[in-house]
Amino acid sequence: MTPNTTTAAIAPTATVELLVGIFRDVLRLPELTAETDFYEAGGDSLTAFQITGRLQELLGADVPVSLVFAYPTPRELAEVVDADYGTA
């Protein structure tokens, strides 16, 4: 992404939409967006494990919980998931 590109201009991928749904459900925030920060939304280690657990079920791959902490928005996490595990 170039510095002048806004994330609003980027179309959401299936993985982004999937992660937004998972984050919304786990964090109980129906208004959560692809840009919502996990920490600012009240996320903690338990919810991070819930997110990766759901991803593991859907992808059939071991997704480290550390990824949620390192990439705290659904959009950021989706980029890593797509790169490392393929598109969901």
C-alpha positions as CSV (number, residue, x, y, z in Angstrom):
1,M,0.0,0.0,0.0
2,T,1.3,3.4,-0.9
3,P,1.4,6.1,1.8
4,N,-1.3,8.1,0.0
5,T,-3.7,5.2,-0.3
6,T,-6.5,5.1,2.3
7,T,-7.8,1.8,3.5
8,A,-11.3,2.9,2.7
9,A,-10.4,2.7,-0.9
10,I,-9.4,-1.0,-0.6
11,A,-12.2,-3.5,-1.3
12,P,-12.6,-6.0,1.5
13,T,-11.5,-9.5,0.8
14,A,-13.5,-12.6,1.8
15,T,-10.9,-13.0,4.6
16,V,-11.4,-9.5,5.9
17,E,-15.2,-10.0,5.9
18,L,-14.8,-13.3,7.7
19,L,-12.5,-11.8,10.3
20,V,-14.8,-8.8,10.9
21,G,-17.6,-11.3,11.6
22,I,-15.5,-13.3,14.0
23,F,-14.2,-10.1,15.8
24,R,-17.8,-8.8,16.0
25,D,-19.1,-12.1,17.5
26,V,-16.2,-12.7,19.9
27,L,-16.0,-9.1,21.1
28,R,-19.8,-8.6,21.0
29,L,-19.5,-5.4,19.0
30,P,-21.9,-5.4,16.0
31,E,-20.6,-2.0,14.9
32,L,-17.0,-3.3,14.6
33,T,-15.3,-2.6,11.2
34,A,-12.2,-3.9,9.4
35,E,-10.2,-1.0,10.9
36,T,-11.3,-1.5,14.5
37,D,-8.3,-2.2,16.8
38,F,-8.5,-5.4,18.8
39,Y,-7.1,-3.7,22.0
40,E,-9.3,-0.6,21.7
41,A,-12.4,-2.8,21.3
42,G,-11.7,-4.5,24.6
43,G,-9.8,-7.5,23.4
44,D,-7.7,-9.6,25.7
45,S,-5.8,-12.9,25.7
46,L,-9.0,-15.0,26.0
47,T,-10.7,-13.3,23.1
48,A,-7.5,-13.6,21.0
49,F,-7.6,-17.4,21.6
50,Q,-11.3,-17.5,20.6
51,I,-10.5,-15.6,17.4
52,T,-7.6,-17.9,16.4
53,G,-9.6,-21.0,17.4
54,R,-12.3,-20.1,15.0
55,L,-9.8,-19.3,12.3
56,Q,-8.1,-22.7,12.9
57,E,-11.5,-24.5,12.5
58,L,-12.2,-22.7,9.2
59,L,-8.7,-22.9,7.7
60,G,-7.6,-26.2,9.1
61,A,-4.3,-24.7,10.0
62,D,-2.6,-23.7,13.3
63,V,-2.9,-20.0,13.5
64,P,-0.7,-18.6,16.4
65,V,-2.5,-16.3,18.8
66,S,0.4,-13.9,18.6
67,L,-0.8,-12.9,15.2
68,V,-3.9,-11.2,16.7
69,F,-1.6,-9.2,19.0
70,A,0.8,-8.3,16.2
71,Y,-1.9,-7.5,13.6
72,P,-4.8,-6.1,15.8
73,T,-7.3,-5.1,13.1
74,P,-9.3,-7.5,11.0
75,R,-7.8,-6.0,7.8
76,E,-4.2,-6.3,9.1
77,L,-4.8,-9.9,10.3
78,A,-6.5,-10.8,7.0
79,E,-3.4,-9.8,5.0
80,V,-1.2,-12.1,7.1
81,V,-3.7,-14.9,7.0
82,D,-4.1,-14.7,3.2
83,A,-0.3,-14.5,2.8
84,D,0.5,-17.4,5.2
85,Y,-2.5,-19.7,4.9
86,G,-4.3,-18.8,1.7
87,T,-7.5,-16.9,1.2
88,A,-10.3,-18.0,3.5
